[in-house]
Amino acid sequence: MVRRYQAEPVAAHTIDRMLRNAVRAPNAGFTQGWAFLVLDEPRDLARFWAATTPPGTSSNRWLDGMRSAPLIIVPLSSKAAYVRRYAESDKGWPADEEPRWAVPYWHVDAGMAALLILQTAVDEGLGGCLFGLPPDRIQAFRAEFGVPDEYSPVGAVTLGHPEASAQASGSATRRPRVPLEELVHRGQWRS
Ligand SMILES: Cc1cc2nc3c(=O)[nH]c(=O)nc-3n(C[C@H](O)[C@H](O)[C@H](O)COP(=O)(O)O)c2cc1C
């Protein structure tokens, strides 16, 4: 993750490539119950930070670095779109019954789309950081950008040319990487 950026904008064709790749993510039932809010105008970026920053927080190292990003893409997911899709005849789940997904596919799918945005950024020589929005700022975010209630931001992704002096600063610098052997269970779960 990159959390501080140069002022140079991200080229329009690069933004388009990120978005074209995002919608090639695997998605349950080919529902495509996702959407992407793209902010690359300084005024819109300022509106994003004003809406999502908790009141009373004006400046800190993380925020100052992230605010330098010339581009933010907000991937959103819609549970309602999956409920509608899975009520279609080839799936046949009643729309009024709590459906039987083992995990919320709408968030899984939008998360994979977000990863494709990040991977495309790296492929283009850029950097990015996916971060969560504070739960108590989601309504303000929706209101600011006219986002319908059925869409939830699964996070937001800052993107841009990495600031040359930017050092890794996230949790990964403070926590050890868990050894692969502890995470991978081959043939049988072993604790
Ligand atoms: C769901 C999710 C939420 C995250 N939220 C934040 C966040 O709020 N702030 C932040 O700086 N990074 C956030 N991150 C980035 C992680 O801190 C980062 O990916 C992780 O520490 C691994 O570091 P690396 O990607 O640089 O290897 C988030 C990542 C994910 C997947």
The ligand as an SDF file (V2000), in Angstrom:
LIG
                    3D

 31 33  0  0  0  0  0  0  0  0999 V2000
  -10.4780   -4.2860    4.1690 C   0  0  0  0  0  0  0  0  0  0  0  0
   -9.2140   -3.4610    4.2980 C   0  0  0  0  0  0  0  0  0  0  0  0
   -9.2370   -2.3020    5.0490 C   0  0  0  0  0  0  0  0  0  0  0  0
   -8.0770   -1.5430    5.1880 C   0  0  0  0  0  0  0  0  0  0  0  0
   -8.1480   -0.3680    5.8820 N   0  0  0  0  0  0  0  0  0  0  0  0
   -7.0630    0.4180    5.9160 C   0  0  0  0  0  0  0  0  0  0  0  0
   -7.1470    1.6930    6.5430 C   0  0  0  0  0  0  0  0  0  0  0  0
   -8.1970    2.0970    7.0660 O   0  0  0  0  0  0  0  0  0  0  0  0
   -6.0350    2.4830    6.5410 N   0  0  0  0  0  0  0  0  0  0  0  0
   -4.8780    2.0740    5.9350 C   0  0  0  0  0  0  0  0  0  0  0  0
   -3.9120    2.8390    5.9520 O   0  0  0  0  0  0  0  0  0  0  0  0
   -4.7660    0.8630    5.3330 N   0  0  0  0  0  0  0  0  0  0  0  0
   -5.8180    0.0350    5.3060 C   0  0  0  0  0  0  0  0  0  0  0  0
   -5.7360   -1.1710    4.6760 N   0  0  0  0  0  0  0  0  0  0  0  0
   -4.4440   -1.6010    4.0880 C   0  0  0  0  0  0  0  0  0  0  0  0
   -3.7560   -2.6200    4.9820 C   0  0  0  0  0  0  0  0  0  0  0  0
   -3.2930   -1.9730    6.1610 O   0  0  0  0  0  0  0  0  0  0  0  0
   -2.5820   -3.2380    4.2250 C   0  0  0  0  0  0  0  0  0  0  0  0
   -3.0330   -3.7980    3.0190 O   0  0  0  0  0  0  0  0  0  0  0  0
   -1.9320   -4.3450    5.0370 C   0  0  0  0  0  0  0  0  0  0  0  0
   -1.3920   -3.8130    6.2120 O   0  0  0  0  0  0  0  0  0  0  0  0
   -0.8300   -5.0400    4.2550 C   0  0  0  0  0  0  0  0  0  0  0  0
    0.1410   -4.1080    3.8450 O   0  0  0  0  0  0  0  0  0  0  0  0
    0.6480   -4.0530    2.3440 P   0  0  0  0  0  0  0  0  0  0  0  0
   -0.5930   -4.0970    1.4940 O   0  0  0  0  0  0  0  0  0  0  0  0
    1.3700   -2.7740    2.2480 O   0  0  0  0  0  0  0  0  0  0  0  0
    1.4940   -5.2860    2.1910 O   0  0  0  0  0  0  0  0  0  0  0  0
   -6.8680   -1.9600    4.5660 C   0  0  0  0  0  0  0  0  0  0  0  0
   -6.8710   -3.1330    3.7910 C   0  0  0  0  0  0  0  0  0  0  0  0
   -8.0250   -3.8700    3.6670 C   0  0  0  0  0  0  0  0  0  0  0  0
   -7.9750   -5.1230    2.7980 C   0  0  0  0  0  0  0  0  0  0  0  0
  1  2  1  0
  2  3  1  0
  2 30  2  0
  3  4  2  0
  4  5  1  0
  4 28  1  0
  5  6  2  0
  6  7  1  0
  6 13  1  0
  7  8  2  0
  7  9  1  0
  9 10  1  0
 10 11  2  0
 10 12  1  0
 12 13  2  0
 13 14  1  0
 14 15  1  0
 14 28  1  0
 15 16  1  0
 16 17  1  0
 16 18  1  0
 18 19  1  0
 18 20  1  0
 20 21  1  0
 20 22  1  0
 22 23  1  0
 23 24  1  0
 24 25  2  0
 24 26  1  0
 24 27  1  0
 28 29  2  0
 29 30  1  0
 30 31  1  0
M  END
$$$$
